[in-house]
Amino acid sequence: AHRHEPVARTPLSLEGRLLHMAADEYQLLGHGALLRRLLKDGLHVAAICDLCEHLCYESRDATETALHVILSGIDTMDNEQLGPYLTTFCHVVDLADSLAAWRIDWALQRLL
């Protein structure tokens, strides 16, 4: 099982006080089952993208979890249901951090 460790503050964090979460709560927030459900429902796609970007920033584990769910959805969903998956995929792959080149390579190898 992958363990997602919270980053104190990223360039994607809002100004002001941070919401501090227990490690198990943070782990649930980045769990593949939650992301799978959010994407399948397709509601508030911009918020899903923000969540994925925040979790994946400087995190290989979170990136692999998110992209695994996203790519699985791209492979299995009907054309009408692909929008949230493709939008989120683009946001995660376009994330600018020190893992950007690795993330693009990892994602495109599995997409093709």
HUVENNOR-V67732 format. One line per field, one symbol per residue. phi: phi as a letter, one per 20 degrees, with the letter a starting at -180 (. if undefined). psi: psi as a letter, one per 40 degrees, with the letter a starting at -180 (. if undefined). burial: I if it has 16 or more other C-alpha atoms within 10 Angstrom, else O. A space follows every 10 residues. Layout:
phi->???
psi->???
burial->???
This chain:
phi->.ededfegbd fefffnfeee cfgffffffe fgfffgffff fmelgfffff fffffeglcf ffffffffff fffffdefgf dfgfffffgf fffefebfeg fffffgfffe fe
psi->hihhhihdhi eeiiiaiihh iiddddddde hddddddddd dfifdddddd dddddehfhd dddddddddd dddddeiide eddddddddd dddehhaeed dddddddddd d.
burial->OOOIOIOOOO OOOOOOOOOO OOOOOIIOII IIOOIIOIII OIOOIOOIII IIIIIIIIII IIIIIIIIII IOIIOOOOOO IIIIIOOIIO IIIOIOOOII OOIOOOIOOO OO
